[in-house]
């Protein structure tokens, strides 16, 4: 037979006090004489009472919990972001709860509604699904939400993004410096802000270098290895295939590498490849992936710090924060092969 759970009324009865008095003592909202305090503490110890911390925090007007909304946690980039956000939240005495949506609109909206029921005090919100206007409507009027990594167009909450334009330009410039002139771009959904910005930087670098820009060399799809493989098939079928590819995420680069291996082609001997993210696996695969580092840790940390400022009603909250990116040189870039002379 299970042991009956000890509740607040049991402590009050044991101490010979009202439930309200014991509750206010536990919430530190009343000052009591020392003999009375001793009776309550003795009752707690004797009954082995453990307070429901969530109920207590809610009674004081907050949950002391931050929700981190992520499309998935299989992607190592999001796992690293979550780790950094938890660490930053803990420093401010907040717990972090993961809210995984799998890019399902209904789940995204459900987690936003958690703010109305005080299940969380605030949300760090990430989506990599183009919005049809519903997310924007759900976010309207919410004061304790920070978007990170990807935009919800038309929303007015604070946002934390990487410097995507500079990242795209940097990637293209490194391939151009290696001697490439036929360079392809493989991105996620073209409705996403981050994809458009990375493409913008990529295109600008080609224009600045006086190189031709071809729409046939620009492919958009979902952020998956499957699309990476399909994109490679399409690019290599061109009359003049690219000698280098800039993948707008390391995850897409994995799919491109899969396709190269299936064809018996080597990177960078047959084709150079640059990714974006610097996910943890980028330094572990063969060849090690040259990429643009956007710091998942900095995104998570800055987003938490921005949310804490919102909690405290601080006046200097940036509407848009940009995290710097940097070039990470590894083994996937080389000059074009002589047989691929431009």
N, C-alpha and C positions, 0 to 999 in steps of 0.2 A: 504494500500500500504506500502511495507517495505521501511525502510530508506536506502538510498544508502551508502554503506560502504566507509568510508574515507580512501584514500590511500595516499602514500607518495607524489605523484604529487600534490594532493590537498593542502598538507601542504606547499610544495614549492611555489605553486602559491599564497597562502594566504600571505606567508612571503616575496614574491617578490625575491625569490632566485632560483637557479638551483636545480633540483632534486638531482644531484650528491653531491652538498654542504650539503644539508639536510641529505642525506644518510650517508655521512662521519661524520657529527656531531653526529648522533645517534649511529654510530659505534665507536665513540670516537677515530677517526683516523685523526682528524683535529682540530687545535686550531683557534678559531674565536674571533673577537672583541666582547666585551660585548654587544654592541647595536645589533649586528647580532644574538647573542645567544638569546637575549631577544625577537627578532622578531620570531625566530623559536619556542621558548617556548610559546609565546603568540598564535601562530598559532595552536600548538598542543592542548593547553587548549581550545581555541575557537571552534575547530573542533572536540574535544574529540577524538583525534587520538590515536589508539592503534596499536603499531608496531607488525608486524608478527615476533615474537621472533625466530621461527624456521628458517625462511628465513634469518634473520639477522645472526644467528649463523652459518648457512651453508655458508653464504658469507664470513665468517671469517675462514672457513676451518674446522668446526666441528659442531656437533649437541648438544654437552654437554649432551648426553644421552647414557646410558648403557642399552643394551638388556639383559634380563635374560631369557634364553631358558629353559623351563621346560617340562617334559613329560605330567604332568597334575597338576592341583591345587586342586583337590579333596582330595589328600593325604595330611593330616595335616603336615607331615614332610616338604613337598615342600612349603607349605604355610608359615611355620615358617622360612624356609630358605629365602624366598622372602622378608619377613618382615625385617629380619636382613640385607639383601643386600640393600634394599631401604634406611634403616637408615644409613648404611655406605656410600652409594653413595651420599646421601644428605649432609653428613658432608664434602664431597669433592666438593660440588656444582654441582653435576650431578643428572639428573633425571633418573629414572629407568622405563623401559617399559617391561611388561611381554609378552613373546612370547611362547604361549602354542602349543605344537606340537602333543599331543596325540600319541607320538611315531611314527609319520608319517614321513618317510624319506624325502619326497618331501618338507614338511614344514621345517624340520631341515635344509635342504640345502638352502631353500629360506631365512631363517633368517641369515645364514652365508653370503649370497650374499648381505644382507643389509649393510655389511661393505664396499662393493665395491661402493655402491651408497650413502654412508655417511648418511644413515638414522639413524645409531647409530655409536658412536665412538669406541665401543668395545662390546664384548659379554662374558657373563658368561654362559657357555654351559653345560647342563645336559641332558643325555639320559639314559634310562634303557632298551635300545634295542640293541642287538648285532649288530655290524657294519659289513657289507659285503665288506668294503673297500671304499665305496663311500664317507662316512663322512671323512675318512682319506684324500682322494683326495681333498675334498672341503676345508679342513682346511690347506692344504699345502700352504705355503707362507703367511698365515694370521698372522699378528704380534700382534693383539690386541684381542686375545681370551684366556680365561682361562677355562679349563675343571674342573668341580667339581663333586664330589660324585662317578662318574663312568668314566672309561677310554675309549678312542677310540684308540685301539692298533695301534702302528706305527705313531701316531701323535706326533709332537714335541713341541706343545704349553705347557705353564706351566699348572700344574695340582694341585688340592687341594683335598685330599682324607682323609678319616678317617683311623685309624690304625685297619684295618679289621682283620688282622691275630691275633693280640692280643685280639681283641674282641671275636673272635671265640674260642680262647683258654680259655679266662676268663669264658665264658658262660659254656663250658664243665666242667671246673674245679669246678665251683660252684655246678653243678649237681652231679659230682663225689663225692664232699665233703659231699653232702646230702645222699650219700649211693647208688646212682644209678650206674648200670653197663650196662644195656641195654638202650642206649641213641641214639635216631634218630636225623638226620639232615634234615630239610626241607628248601630248598632254592629257589631262583628265577632261571632264565635261567643260565645254567652252563657255557655259553660262556662269562658271565659278570665277569669282574675282581673282583668286590666286593664279588660276590657269591663264586668264587673260593678261594679268600683269607680267607673268614670267614670259609669255609669248611677246608681249610688248617690248621687254628688254632685249629678248633674242632678236626680234626683227630690227630694232634700232641699231644693234651691233652690226648686222649685215649691211644695213644702209650706210652706216658710218664707214665701213670698210670698202664700200663700192662693190659689194657682191650682190648677185641677183637674188631676189626673194621669190620663191615659187610656192604657190598654194598647194601644189601636189606634194610638197615636202612637209606639209603641216597636217597632222592627224590628231583628232580629238576622240576620246572615248571614256570609259570608266577607269577608275584607279584600280586596275587588276593586272595580274601577271598574264591572264588570258588575253586581255587587250594588247599588252606589250608584244606577245607572240604574233597576234594578228597584224599589228602595225608593222612589224618587221617584214612579214610576208608581202604586205602591200608596197612597202618602200623598195624592197629588193626586186619587185616586179617592174619597176619603172625603167624606161629606156636608158636613163642615166641615174642609177641609184646613188644614194648619198654615200660619202666616205666617212661621215660622222653623224651621230644622233645626240641631241640634247633631250633627255627624258625629264619631264617636269616633276617626277618623283622617283626616289630610289626603288619603290615598289614596281613601278613601270619598267625601270631598268632591269629588274630581275627577270621580267617576262621577255624583254629583248635578249637578254643573255641566254635564256632558255631556248629561244628560237635560233640563236647563233649556234648553240651546241647541237641542236637537232639537225642543223644543216652541215655540221662538221666545219664550221667557220670559227676562227679565233678572234677574240678582242684583246688587244687593239690591232693585231696584224692585218685583219681583213676590214675592220671597221672600228673607229674610235667611239667611245660612249661616255657621256657625262650624265650624272643624276642630280637630284635635288632633295635634300633633307640631311644627309649624313646620318642615316639610320645606323644602329649599332652593328648590323650585319655587313655594312658597306666595306668594312675593313677586314672581314672574315671570308668573303667569297673569293673565287678565282675567275678573272683577275680582280684584285682589290679595286673598288670603284672610285674613280675621281668624281667629285661631287661638290655641290654647293651646300655648305652647312647652314641650316637654320636651326638655331638652338631650341630644341623642345623644352629644355630645362628653363631657359630664359622666358619662353612664352608662358609656361606654367607659373613661374615665380612672379613675373610682372602682372599677369592676370589676377593672381591672388592679392597682390599689393594694391591693385586698382580697386578690387572689390572691397577690401578693408577700408579704403578711403571713402567709398560710397557708404559703407556702414556708419562711418564716423562723420558723415556730412561734411567732409573736407571740401574746400572750394577749388582746389587746384587739380581736379581730376582731368587728365588728358582725354579728349574725345577719341583720338586715334593715336596709339603708340606703335612705333615701328622698331622691330628688333633687327640689328645689323646681321648681314650674312657674310660668309667668307668662303674663299676657294680652298678646297682640300685636294691636293695633288696626290694621286696614287698611280695605279698601273694601267688604266683603261684608255689612255690617250697617247697616240703616237702620230708621226707624220703619215699622210696617206701612202698606201703601197704604190710602187712605181707603176703597176698594172692599172691603177685607178687614177692615173695622172689626169688633172683637171683639163 
